[in-house]
């Protein structure tokens, strides 16, 4: 994934949904270095959304590097 910064968005505006999406509270279990880690999440329209700080719990950091999202070990 690449993220472009520093310029105005010139594309068409996205249409608003007819109604607000509903979500379901779920728990994701991931294995990190052989240890199971459970993380609360919300499942909305087939996509999982996690609380801020999730990468920190996994010992990772995210940053934009030359316009590209880089995820590295903390």
PDB file with SEQRES, HELIX, SHEET and CRYST1 records, atoms N, CA, C and O in Angstrom:
SEQRES   1 A   74  UNK UNK UNK UNK UNK UNK UNK UNK UNK UNK UNK UNK UNK          
SEQRES   2 A   74  UNK UNK UNK UNK UNK UNK UNK UNK UNK UNK UNK UNK UNK          
SEQRES   3 A   74  UNK UNK UNK UNK UNK UNK UNK UNK UNK UNK UNK UNK UNK          
SEQRES   4 A   74  UNK UNK UNK UNK UNK UNK UNK UNK UNK UNK UNK UNK UNK          
SEQRES   5 A   74  UNK UNK UNK UNK UNK UNK UNK UNK UNK UNK UNK UNK UNK          
SEQRES   6 A   74  UNK UNK UNK UNK UNK UNK UNK UNK UNK                          
HELIX    1 AA1 UNK A   54  UNK A   57  1                                   4    
SHEET    1 AA1 3 UNK A  24  UNK A  32  0                                        
SHEET    2 AA1 3 UNK A  35  UNK A  44 -1                                        
SHEET    3 AA1 3 UNK A  47  UNK A  50 -1                                        
SHEET    1 AA2 2 UNK A  60  UNK A  65  0                                        
SHEET    2 AA2 2 UNK A  68  UNK A  73 -1                                        
CRYST1    1.000    1.000    1.000  90.00  90.00  90.00 P 1           1          
ATOM      1  N   UNK A   1       0.838  -1.155   0.000  1.00  0.00           N  
ATOM      2  CA  UNK A   1       0.000   0.000   0.000  1.00  0.00           C  
ATOM      3  C   UNK A   1       0.889   1.225   0.000  1.00  0.00           C  
ATOM      4  O   UNK A   1       1.874   1.284   0.735  1.00  0.00           O  
ATOM      5  N   UNK A   2       0.547   2.199  -0.818  1.00  0.00           N  
ATOM      6  CA  UNK A   2       1.266   3.473  -0.848  1.00  0.00           C  
ATOM      7  C   UNK A   2       0.320   4.586  -0.434  1.00  0.00           C  
ATOM      8  O   UNK A   2      -0.848   4.589  -0.824  1.00  0.00           O  
ATOM      9  N   UNK A   3       0.808   5.517   0.341  1.00  0.00           N  
ATOM     10  CA  UNK A   3       0.016   6.657   0.789  1.00  0.00           C  
ATOM     11  C   UNK A   3       0.669   7.913   0.240  1.00  0.00           C  
ATOM     12  O   UNK A   3       1.817   8.214   0.568  1.00  0.00           O  
ATOM     13  N   UNK A   4      -0.062   8.650  -0.599  1.00  0.00           N  
ATOM     14  CA  UNK A   4       0.460   9.899  -1.158  1.00  0.00           C  
ATOM     15  C   UNK A   4       0.071  11.048  -0.242  1.00  0.00           C  
ATOM     16  O   UNK A   4      -1.085  11.155   0.167  1.00  0.00           O  
ATOM     17  N   UNK A   5       1.024  11.901   0.078  1.00  0.00           N  
ATOM     18  CA  UNK A   5       0.742  13.044   0.935  1.00  0.00           C  
ATOM     19  C   UNK A   5       1.160  14.321   0.233  1.00  0.00           C  
ATOM     20  O   UNK A   5       1.927  14.292  -0.729  1.00  0.00           O  
ATOM     21  N   UNK A   6       0.654  15.432   0.717  1.00  0.00           N  
ATOM     22  CA  UNK A   6       1.097  16.730   0.227  1.00  0.00           C  
ATOM     23  C   UNK A   6       0.392  17.246  -1.001  1.00  0.00           C  
ATOM     24  O   UNK A   6       0.846  18.218  -1.605  1.00  0.00           O  
ATOM     25  N   UNK A   7      -0.715  16.620  -1.392  1.00  0.00           N  
ATOM     26  CA  UNK A   7      -1.454  17.139  -2.544  1.00  0.00           C  
ATOM     27  C   UNK A   7      -2.945  17.017  -2.287  1.00  0.00           C  
ATOM     28  O   UNK A   7      -3.387  16.216  -1.463  1.00  0.00           O  
ATOM     29  N   UNK A   8      -3.711  17.824  -3.006  1.00  0.00           N  
ATOM     30  CA  UNK A   8      -5.166  17.817  -2.846  1.00  0.00           C  
ATOM     31  C   UNK A   8      -5.760  16.595  -3.534  1.00  0.00           C  
ATOM     32  O   UNK A   8      -5.259  16.149  -4.567  1.00  0.00           O  
ATOM     33  N   UNK A   9      -6.825  16.059  -2.958  1.00  0.00           N  
ATOM     34  CA  UNK A   9      -7.540  14.941  -3.568  1.00  0.00           C  
ATOM     35  C   UNK A   9      -8.409  15.486  -4.684  1.00  0.00           C  
ATOM     36  O   UNK A   9      -9.236  16.368  -4.451  1.00  0.00           O  
ATOM     37  N   UNK A  10      -8.234  14.974  -5.890  1.00  0.00           N  
ATOM     38  CA  UNK A  10      -8.960  15.478  -7.056  1.00  0.00           C  
ATOM     39  C   UNK A  10     -10.036  14.514  -7.543  1.00  0.00           C  
ATOM     40  O   UNK A  10     -10.746  14.828  -8.499  1.00  0.00           O  
ATOM     41  N   UNK A  11     -10.174  13.361  -6.919  1.00  0.00           N  
ATOM     42  CA  UNK A  11     -11.141  12.359  -7.368  1.00  0.00           C  
ATOM     43  C   UNK A  11     -12.557  12.693  -6.941  1.00  0.00           C  
ATOM     44  O   UNK A  11     -12.800  13.668  -6.230  1.00  0.00           O  
ATOM     45  N   UNK A  12     -13.492  11.857  -7.393  1.00  0.00           N  
ATOM     46  CA  UNK A  12     -14.890  12.044  -7.012  1.00  0.00           C  
ATOM     47  C   UNK A  12     -15.074  11.699  -5.537  1.00  0.00           C  
ATOM     48  O   UNK A  12     -14.383  10.836  -4.997  1.00  0.00           O  
ATOM     49  N   UNK A  13     -16.006  12.378  -4.905  1.00  0.00           N  
ATOM     50  CA  UNK A  13     -16.325  12.083  -3.505  1.00  0.00           C  
ATOM     51  C   UNK A  13     -17.018  10.729  -3.431  1.00  0.00           C  
ATOM     52  O   UNK A  13     -17.817  10.382  -4.300  1.00  0.00           O  
ATOM     53  N   UNK A  14     -16.708   9.974  -2.393  1.00  0.00           N  
ATOM     54  CA  UNK A  14     -17.363   8.689  -2.199  1.00  0.00           C  
ATOM     55  C   UNK A  14     -18.799   8.908  -1.749  1.00  0.00           C  
ATOM     56  O   UNK A  14     -19.084   9.816  -0.968  1.00  0.00           O  
ATOM     57  N   UNK A  15     -19.693   8.077  -2.242  1.00  0.00           N  
ATOM     58  CA  UNK A  15     -21.103   8.179  -1.859  1.00  0.00           C  
ATOM     59  C   UNK A  15     -21.277   7.738  -0.408  1.00  0.00           C  
ATOM     60  O   UNK A  15     -20.639   6.785   0.039  1.00  0.00           O  
ATOM     61  N   UNK A  16     -22.134   8.429   0.313  1.00  0.00           N  
ATOM     62  CA  UNK A  16     -22.434   8.037   1.686  1.00  0.00           C  
ATOM     63  C   UNK A  16     -23.317   6.801   1.666  1.00  0.00           C  
ATOM     64  O   UNK A  16     -24.166   6.670   0.784  1.00  0.00           O  
ATOM     65  N   UNK A  17     -23.139   5.895   2.614  1.00  0.00           N  
ATOM     66  CA  UNK A  17     -24.003   4.711   2.650  1.00  0.00           C  
ATOM     67  C   UNK A  17     -25.434   5.106   2.987  1.00  0.00           C  
ATOM     68  O   UNK A  17     -25.674   6.127   3.632  1.00  0.00           O  
ATOM     69  N   UNK A  18     -26.373   4.294   2.547  1.00  0.00           N  
ATOM     70  CA  UNK A  18     -27.781   4.549   2.817  1.00  0.00           C  
ATOM     71  C   UNK A  18     -28.106   4.498   4.295  1.00  0.00           C  
ATOM     72  O   UNK A  18     -29.032   5.167   4.753  1.00  0.00           O  
ATOM     73  N   UNK A  19     -27.356   3.712   5.042  1.00  0.00           N  
ATOM     74  CA  UNK A  19     -27.538   3.633   6.489  1.00  0.00           C  
ATOM     75  C   UNK A  19     -26.180   3.350   7.127  1.00  0.00           C  
ATOM     76  O   UNK A  19     -25.251   2.878   6.471  1.00  0.00           O  
ATOM     77  N   UNK A  20     -26.093   3.642   8.386  1.00  0.00           N  
ATOM     78  CA  UNK A  20     -24.836   3.403   9.097  1.00  0.00           C  
ATOM     79  C   UNK A  20     -24.612   1.897   9.229  1.00  0.00           C  
ATOM     80  O   UNK A  20     -25.542   1.163   9.562  1.00  0.00           O  
ATOM     81  N   UNK A  21     -23.389   1.431   8.970  1.00  0.00           N  
ATOM     82  CA  UNK A  21     -23.129  -0.005   9.114  1.00  0.00           C  
ATOM     83  C   UNK A  21     -23.184  -0.421  10.578  1.00  0.00           C  
ATOM     84  O   UNK A  21     -22.886   0.372  11.471  1.00  0.00           O  
ATOM     85  N   UNK A  22     -23.560  -1.649  10.809  1.00  0.00           N  
ATOM     86  CA  UNK A  22     -23.566  -2.178  12.168  1.00  0.00           C  
ATOM     87  C   UNK A  22     -22.380  -3.115  12.324  1.00  0.00           C  
ATOM     88  O   UNK A  22     -21.917  -3.713  11.353  1.00  0.00           O  
ATOM     89  N   UNK A  23     -21.902  -3.236  13.525  1.00  0.00           N  
ATOM     90  CA  UNK A  23     -20.739  -4.077  13.774  1.00  0.00           C  
ATOM     91  C   UNK A  23     -21.019  -5.115  14.838  1.00  0.00           C  
ATOM     92  O   UNK A  23     -21.993  -5.025  15.586  1.00  0.00           O  
ATOM     93  N   UNK A  24     -20.153  -6.092  14.886  1.00  0.00           N  
ATOM     94  CA  UNK A  24     -20.256  -7.169  15.862  1.00  0.00           C  
ATOM     95  C   UNK A  24     -18.946  -7.237  16.639  1.00  0.00           C  
ATOM     96  O   UNK A  24     -17.870  -7.291  16.044  1.00  0.00           O  
ATOM     97  N   UNK A  25     -19.034  -7.234  17.953  1.00  0.00           N  
ATOM     98  CA  UNK A  25     -17.833  -7.349  18.782  1.00  0.00           C  
ATOM     99  C   UNK A  25     -17.291  -8.767  18.665  1.00  0.00           C  
ATOM    100  O   UNK A  25     -18.028  -9.737  18.841  1.00  0.00           O  
ATOM    101  N   UNK A  26     -15.997  -8.885  18.367  1.00  0.00           N  
ATOM    102  CA  UNK A  26     -15.353 -10.187  18.222  1.00  0.00           C  
ATOM    103  C   UNK A  26     -14.000 -10.146  18.923  1.00  0.00           C  
ATOM    104  O   UNK A  26     -13.527  -9.084  19.328  1.00  0.00           O  
ATOM    105  N   UNK A  27     -13.395 -11.301  19.058  1.00  0.00           N  
ATOM    106  CA  UNK A  27     -12.045 -11.394  19.612  1.00  0.00           C  
ATOM    107  C   UNK A  27     -11.184 -12.138  18.604  1.00  0.00           C  
ATOM    108  O   UNK A  27     -11.515 -13.254  18.203  1.00  0.00           O  
ATOM    109  N   UNK A  28     -10.083 -11.525  18.195  1.00  0.00           N  
ATOM    110  CA  UNK A  28      -9.142 -12.163  17.283  1.00  0.00           C  
ATOM    111  C   UNK A  28      -8.016 -12.766  18.101  1.00  0.00           C  
ATOM    112  O   UNK A  28      -7.507 -12.135  19.028  1.00  0.00           O  
ATOM    113  N   UNK A  29      -7.629 -13.981  17.761  1.00  0.00           N  
ATOM    114  CA  UNK A  29      -6.500 -14.609  18.431  1.00  0.00           C  
ATOM    115  C   UNK A  29      -5.380 -14.779  17.415  1.00  0.00           C  
ATOM    116  O   UNK A  29      -5.550 -15.449  16.396  1.00  0.00           O  
ATOM    117  N   UNK A  30      -4.244 -14.172  17.698  1.00  0.00           N  
ATOM    118  CA  UNK A  30      -3.073 -14.226  16.832  1.00  0.00           C  
ATOM    119  C   UNK A  30      -1.951 -14.933  17.571  1.00  0.00           C  
ATOM    120  O   UNK A  30      -1.913 -14.930  18.802  1.00  0.00           O  
ATOM    121  N   UNK A  31      -1.049 -15.532  16.832  1.00  0.00           N  
ATOM    122  CA  UNK A  31       0.121 -16.150  17.439  1.00  0.00           C  
ATOM    123  C   UNK A  31       1.327 -15.262  17.174  1.00  0.00           C  
ATOM    124  O   UNK A  31       1.687 -15.022  16.022  1.00  0.00           O  
ATOM    125  N   UNK A  32       1.948 -14.777  18.240  1.00  0.00           N  
ATOM    126  CA  UNK A  32       3.108 -13.892  18.148  1.00  0.00           C  
ATOM    127  C   UNK A  32       4.268 -14.579  18.855  1.00  0.00           C  
ATOM    128  O   UNK A  32       4.228 -14.792  20.067  1.00  0.00           O  
ATOM    129  N   UNK A  33       5.292 -14.921  18.097  1.00  0.00           N  
ATOM    130  CA  UNK A  33       6.457 -15.621  18.649  1.00  0.00           C  
ATOM    131  C   UNK A  33       6.044 -16.855  19.451  1.00  0.00           C  
ATOM    132  O   UNK A  33       6.605 -17.127  20.513  1.00  0.00           O  
ATOM    133  N   UNK A  34       5.061 -17.598  18.939  1.00  0.00           N  
ATOM    134  CA  UNK A  34       4.616 -18.825  19.586  1.00  0.00           C  
ATOM    135  C   UNK A  34       3.638 -18.643  20.722  1.00  0.00           C  
ATOM    136  O   UNK A  34       3.197 -19.630  21.312  1.00  0.00           O  
ATOM    137  N   UNK A  35       3.282 -17.410  21.049  1.00  0.00           N  
ATOM    138  CA  UNK A  35       2.353 -17.131  22.138  1.00  0.00           C  
ATOM    139  C   UNK A  35       1.047 -16.589  21.573  1.00  0.00           C  
ATOM    140  O   UNK A  35       1.054 -15.684  20.738  1.00  0.00           O  
ATOM    141  N   UNK A  36      -0.079 -17.146  22.030  1.00  0.00           N  
ATOM    142  CA  UNK A  36      -1.386 -16.674  21.576  1.00  0.00           C  
ATOM    143  C   UNK A  36      -1.701 -15.328  22.216  1.00  0.00           C  
ATOM    144  O   UNK A  36      -1.563 -15.158  23.428  1.00  0.00           O  
ATOM    145  N   UNK A  37      -2.122 -14.377  21.395  1.00  0.00           N  
ATOM    146  CA  UNK A  37      -2.496 -13.041  21.857  1.00  0.00           C  
ATOM    147  C   UNK A  37      -3.914 -12.778  21.387  1.00  0.00           C  
ATOM    148  O   UNK A  37      -4.189 -12.833  20.188  1.00  0.00           O  
ATOM    149  N   UNK A  38      -4.830 -12.489  22.328  1.00  0.00           N  
ATOM    150  CA  UNK A  38      -6.210 -12.166  21.965  1.00  0.00           C  
ATOM    151  C   UNK A  38      -6.381 -10.661  21.920  1.00  0.00           C  
ATOM    152  O   UNK A  38      -5.852  -9.938  22.765  1.00  0.00           O  
ATOM    153  N   UNK A  39      -7.122 -10.196  20.930  1.00  0.00           N  
ATOM    154  CA  UNK A  39      -7.320  -8.763  20.734  1.00  0.00           C  
ATOM    155  C   UNK A  39      -8.784  -8.500  20.426  1.00  0.00           C  
ATOM    156  O   UNK A  39      -9.323  -9.090  19.490  1.00  0.00           O  
ATOM    157  N   UNK A  40      -9.453  -7.620  21.197  1.00  0.00           N  
ATOM    158  CA  UNK A  40     -10.831  -7.270  20.860  1.00  0.00           C  
ATOM    159  C   UNK A  40     -10.867  -6.496  19.546  1.00  0.00           C  
ATOM    160  O   UNK A  40      -9.965  -5.712  19.250  1.00  0.00           O  
ATOM    161  N   UNK A  41     -11.913  -6.723  18.767  1.00  0.00           N  
ATOM    162  CA  UNK A  41     -12.068  -6.049  17.478  1.00  0.00           C  
ATOM    163  C   UNK A  41     -13.551  -5.896  17.192  1.00  0.00           C  
ATOM    164  O   UNK A  41     -14.400  -6.423  17.911  1.00  0.00           O  
ATOM    165  N   UNK A  42     -13.845  -5.166  16.131  1.00  0.00           N  
ATOM    166  CA  UNK A  42     -15.219  -5.017  15.657  1.00  0.00           C  
ATOM    167  C   UNK A  42     -15.239  -5.482  14.210  1.00  0.00           C  
ATOM    168  O   UNK A  42     -14.415  -5.049  13.404  1.00  0.00           O  
ATOM    169  N   UNK A  43     -16.185  -6.367  13.876  1.00  0.00           N  
ATOM    170  CA  UNK A  43     -16.348  -6.866  12.512  1.00  0.00           C  
ATOM    171  C   UNK A  43     -17.471  -6.081  11.850  1.00  0.00           C  
ATOM    172  O   UNK A  43     -18.623  -6.149  12.281  1.00  0.00           O  
ATOM    173  N   UNK A  44     -17.127  -5.324  10.786  1.00  0.00           N  
ATOM    174  CA  UNK A  44     -18.099  -4.505  10.065  1.00  0.00           C  
ATOM    175  C   UNK A  44     -17.956  -4.792   8.579  1.00  0.00           C  
ATOM    176  O   UNK A  44     -16.886  -4.587   8.006  1.00  0.00           O  
ATOM    177  N   UNK A  45     -19.020  -5.263   7.957  1.00  0.00           N  
ATOM    178  CA  UNK A  45     -19.032  -5.530   6.511  1.00  0.00           C  
ATOM    179  C   UNK A  45     -17.836  -6.369   6.062  1.00  0.00           C  
ATOM    180  O   UNK A  45     -17.244  -6.085   5.021  1.00  0.00           O  
ATOM    181  N   UNK A  46     -17.477  -7.384   6.820  1.00  0.00           N  
ATOM    182  CA  UNK A  46     -16.385  -8.270   6.441  1.00  0.00           C  
ATOM    183  C   UNK A  46     -14.997  -7.757   6.760  1.00  0.00           C  
ATOM    184  O   UNK A  46     -14.011  -8.408   6.414  1.00  0.00           O  
ATOM    185  N   UNK A  47     -14.890  -6.602   7.411  1.00  0.00           N  
ATOM    186  CA  UNK A  47     -13.593  -6.021   7.769  1.00  0.00           C  
ATOM    187  C   UNK A  47     -13.465  -5.934   9.282  1.00  0.00           C  
ATOM    188  O   UNK A  47     -14.429  -5.610   9.976  1.00  0.00           O  
ATOM    189  N   UNK A  48     -12.268  -6.225   9.792  1.00  0.00           N  
ATOM    190  CA  UNK A  48     -12.000  -6.119  11.222  1.00  0.00           C  
ATOM    191  C   UNK A  48     -11.362  -4.771  11.524  1.00  0.00           C  
ATOM    192  O   UNK A  48     -10.457  -4.336  10.812  1.00  0.00           O  
ATOM    193  N   UNK A  49     -11.828  -4.114  12.573  1.00  0.00           N  
ATOM    194  CA  UNK A  49     -11.267  -2.839  13.020  1.00  0.00           C  
ATOM    195  C   UNK A  49     -10.752  -3.036  14.433  1.00  0.00           C  
ATOM    196  O   UNK A  49     -11.457  -3.553  15.299  1.00  0.00           O  
ATOM    197  N   UNK A  50      -9.508  -2.617  14.658  1.00  0.00           N  
ATOM    198  CA  UNK A  50      -8.845  -2.818  15.943  1.00  0.00           C  
ATOM    199  C   UNK A  50      -8.605  -1.494  16.637  1.00  0.00           C  
ATOM    200  O   UNK A  50      -8.538  -0.443  16.001  1.00  0.00           O  
ATOM    201  N   UNK A  51      -8.476  -1.562  17.953  1.00  0.00           N  
ATOM    202  CA  UNK A  51      -8.203  -0.358  18.739  1.00  0.00           C  
ATOM    203  C   UNK A  51      -6.790   0.142  18.454  1.00  0.00           C  
ATOM    204  O   UNK A  51      -5.914  -0.626  18.060  1.00  0.00           O  
ATOM    205  N   UNK A  52      -6.584   1.447  18.660  1.00  0.00           N  
ATOM    206  CA  UNK A  52      -5.238   2.007  18.535  1.00  0.00           C  
ATOM    207  C   UNK A  52      -4.321   1.318  19.532  1.00  0.00           C  
ATOM    208  O   UNK A  52      -4.762   0.878  20.594  1.00  0.00           O  
ATOM    209  N   UNK A  53      -3.083   1.228  19.196  1.00  0.00           N  
ATOM    210  CA  UNK A  53      -2.117   0.608  20.080  1.00  0.00           C  
ATOM    211  C   UNK A  53      -1.953  -0.882  19.859  1.00  0.00           C  
ATOM    212  O   UNK A  53      -1.163  -1.525  20.549  1.00  0.00           O  
ATOM    213  N   UNK A  54      -2.694  -1.449  18.897  1.00  0.00           N  
ATOM    214  CA  UNK A  54      -2.606  -2.883  18.641  1.00  0.00           C  
ATOM    215  C   UNK A  54      -1.196  -3.280  18.205  1.00  0.00           C  
ATOM    216  O   UNK A  54      -0.666  -4.293  18.662  1.00  0.00           O  
ATOM    217  N   UNK A  55      -0.593  -2.489  17.329  1.00  0.00           N  
ATOM    218  CA  UNK A  55       0.769  -2.806  16.887  1.00  0.00           C  
ATOM    219  C   UNK A  55       1.744  -2.786  18.058  1.00  0.00           C  
ATOM    220  O   UNK A  55       2.657  -3.610  18.127  1.00  0.00           O  
ATOM    221  N   UNK A  56       1.550  -1.849  18.974  1.00  0.00           N  
ATOM    222  CA  UNK A  56       2.434  -1.771  20.138  1.00  0.00           C  
ATOM    223  C   UNK A  56       2.319  -3.036  20.986  1.00  0.00           C  
ATOM    224  O   UNK A  56       3.313  -3.510  21.534  1.00  0.00           O  
ATOM    225  N   UNK A  57       1.104  -3.582  21.093  1.00  0.00           N  
ATOM    226  CA  UNK A  57       0.917  -4.810  21.858  1.00  0.00           C  
ATOM    227  C   UNK A  57       1.645  -5.980  21.216  1.00  0.00           C  
ATOM    228  O   UNK A  57       2.054  -6.917  21.902  1.00  0.00           O  
ATOM    229  N   UNK A  58       1.807  -5.925  19.893  1.00  0.00           N  
ATOM    230  CA  UNK A  58       2.510  -6.984  19.182  1.00  0.00           C  
ATOM    231  C   UNK A  58       4.008  -6.719  19.083  1.00  0.00           C  
ATOM    232  O   UNK A  58       4.752  -7.528  18.529  1.00  0.00           O  
ATOM    233  N   UNK A  59       4.451  -5.576  19.626  1.00  0.00           N  
ATOM    234  CA  UNK A  59       5.867  -5.242  19.561  1.00  0.00           C  
ATOM    235  C   UNK A  59       6.296  -4.727  18.206  1.00  0.00           C  
ATOM    236  O   UNK A  59       7.432  -4.948  17.787  1.00  0.00           O  
ATOM    237  N   UNK A  60       5.388  -4.033  17.505  1.00  0.00           N  
ATOM    238  CA  UNK A  60       5.695  -3.497  16.177  1.00  0.00           C  
ATOM    239  C   UNK A  60       5.410  -2.007  16.147  1.00  0.00           C  
ATOM    240  O   UNK A  60       4.696  -1.480  17.000  1.00  0.00           O  
ATOM    241  N   UNK A  61       5.978  -1.334  15.152  1.00  0.00           N  
ATOM    242  CA  UNK A  61       5.741   0.092  14.945  1.00  0.00           C  
ATOM    243  C   UNK A  61       5.366   0.319  13.489  1.00  0.00           C  
ATOM    244  O   UNK A  61       5.807  -0.420  12.610  1.00  0.00           O  
ATOM    245  N   UNK A  62       4.556   1.335  13.231  1.00  0.00           N  
ATOM    246  CA  UNK A  62       4.182   1.700  11.866  1.00  0.00           C  
ATOM    247  C   UNK A  62       4.583   3.145  11.626  1.00  0.00           C  
ATOM    248  O   UNK A  62       4.436   3.996  12.504  1.00  0.00           O  
ATOM    249  N   UNK A  63       5.089   3.416  10.432  1.00  0.00           N  
ATOM    250  CA  UNK A  63       5.499   4.777  10.077  1.00  0.00           C  
ATOM    251  C   UNK A  63       5.449   4.926   8.565  1.00  0.00           C  
ATOM    252  O   UNK A  63       5.581   3.951   7.825  1.00  0.00           O  
ATOM    253  N   UNK A  64       5.254   6.169   8.115  1.00  0.00           N  
ATOM    254  CA  UNK A  64       5.345   6.457   6.688  1.00  0.00           C  
ATOM    255  C   UNK A  64       6.811   6.665   6.335  1.00  0.00           C  
ATOM    256  O   UNK A  64       7.485   7.507   6.930  1.00  0.00           O  
ATOM    257  N   UNK A  65       7.298   5.909   5.380  1.00  0.00           N  
ATOM    258  CA  UNK A  65       8.680   6.027   4.910  1.00  0.00           C  
ATOM    259  C   UNK A  65       8.630   6.297   3.413  1.00  0.00           C  
ATOM    260  O   UNK A  65       8.282   5.417   2.626  1.00  0.00           O  
ATOM    261  N   UNK A  66       8.978   7.515   3.028  1.00  0.00           N  
ATOM    262  CA  UNK A  66       8.931   7.936   1.628  1.00  0.00           C  
ATOM    263  C   UNK A  66       7.562   7.645   1.013  1.00  0.00           C  
ATOM    264  O   UNK A  66       7.469   7.171  -0.119  1.00  0.00           O  
ATOM    265  N   UNK A  67       6.498   7.935   1.774  1.00  0.00           N  
ATOM    266  CA  UNK A  67       5.136   7.772   1.281  1.00  0.00           C  
ATOM    267  C   UNK A  67       4.592   6.363   1.330  1.00  0.00           C  
ATOM    268  O   UNK A  67       3.502   6.113   0.816  1.00  0.00           O  
ATOM    269  N   UNK A  68       5.319   5.423   1.938  1.00  0.00           N  
ATOM    270  CA  UNK A  68       4.878   4.029   2.028  1.00  0.00           C  
ATOM    271  C   UNK A  68       4.767   3.646   3.495  1.00  0.00           C  
ATOM    272  O   UNK A  68       5.646   3.966   4.295  1.00  0.00           O  
ATOM    273  N   UNK A  69       3.676   2.953   3.849  1.00  0.00           N  
ATOM    274  CA  UNK A  69       3.490   2.498   5.224  1.00  0.00           C  
ATOM    275  C   UNK A  69       4.456   1.356   5.510  1.00  0.00           C  
ATOM    276  O   UNK A  69       4.415   0.324   4.840  1.00  0.00           O  
ATOM    277  N   UNK A  70       5.321   1.535   6.499  1.00  0.00           N  
ATOM    278  CA  UNK A  70       6.298   0.512   6.881  1.00  0.00           C  
ATOM    279  C   UNK A  70       5.971   0.012   8.277  1.00  0.00           C  
ATOM    280  O   UNK A  70       5.815   0.813   9.199  1.00  0.00           O  
ATOM    281  N   UNK A  71       5.864  -1.298   8.445  1.00  0.00           N  
ATOM    282  CA  UNK A  71       5.613  -1.912   9.747  1.00  0.00           C  
ATOM    283  C   UNK A  71       6.862  -2.704  10.108  1.00  0.00           C  
ATOM    284  O   UNK A  71       7.275  -3.604   9.377  1.00  0.00           O  
ATOM    285  N   UNK A  72       7.460  -2.356  11.251  1.00  0.00           N  
ATOM    286  CA  UNK A  72       8.718  -2.975  11.669  1.00  0.00           C  
ATOM    287  C   UNK A  72       8.633  -3.404  13.129  1.00  0.00           C  
ATOM    288  O   UNK A  72       7.754  -2.957  13.865  1.00  0.00           O  
ATOM    289  N   UNK A  73       9.547  -4.270  13.538  1.00  0.00           N  
ATOM    290  CA  UNK A  73       9.635  -4.680  14.941  1.00  0.00           C  
ATOM    291  C   UNK A  73      10.075  -3.495  15.779  1.00  0.00           C  
ATOM    292  O   UNK A  73      10.942  -2.721  15.375  1.00  0.00           O  
ATOM    293  N   UNK A  74       9.465  -3.361  16.956  1.00  0.00           N  
ATOM    294  CA  UNK A  74       9.793  -2.236  17.845  1.00  0.00           C  
ATOM    295  C   UNK A  74      11.098  -2.476  18.551  1.00  0.00           C  
ATOM    296  O   UNK A  74      11.537  -1.639  19.340  1.00  0.00           O  
TER     297      UNK A  74                                                      
END                                                                             
